[in-house]
Amino acid sequence: NIPTGIPLVYDLDEDFQPVKPGGTYLDPDAAAEAILAVANQGKK
């Protein structure tokens, strides 16, 4: 359940490799709400 339109931040090490795979959301609270919205799409 990956929300669209929510920016991700990638911290890179000295070799330009991601420190945390998948990055972190710039606004974790908005991302959590969007993840729930994506999970509920198509449900009635």
C-alpha positions in Angstrom: 0.0 0.0 0.0 2.2 2.8 -1.3 0.5 6.2 -1.4 1.2 8.5 -4.3 2.1 12.2 -3.9 3.8 11.8 -0.5 7.5 12.7 -0.8 10.2 10.3 0.4 13.6 11.3 1.7 16.6 9.1 1.0 19.7 9.6 3.2 22.8 8.5 1.4 26.1 7.3 2.8 29.5 8.3 1.4 29.2 5.8 -1.5 25.7 7.3 -2.4 23.9 4.2 -1.2 20.7 4.6 0.7 21.2 4.4 4.5 17.6 3.0 4.9 16.2 1.0 2.0 12.9 2.5 0.8 13.6 5.9 2.4 11.5 7.7 4.9 8.3 9.8 4.4 8.8 13.5 4.6 5.5 13.8 6.5 5.0 10.4 8.3 1.5 11.4 9.6 0.2 12.3 6.2 1.8 9.1 4.8 0.0 6.9 7.4 -3.4 8.4 6.5 -2.7 8.0 2.8 -1.6 4.4 3.3 -4.9 3.7 5.0 -6.8 5.4 2.2 -4.9 3.2 -0.4 -5.7 0.1 1.7 -9.4 0.9 1.7 -9.7 1.6 -2.0 -12.2 -0.7 -3.6 -13.8 -1.7 -0.3 -17.4 -1.0 0.4 
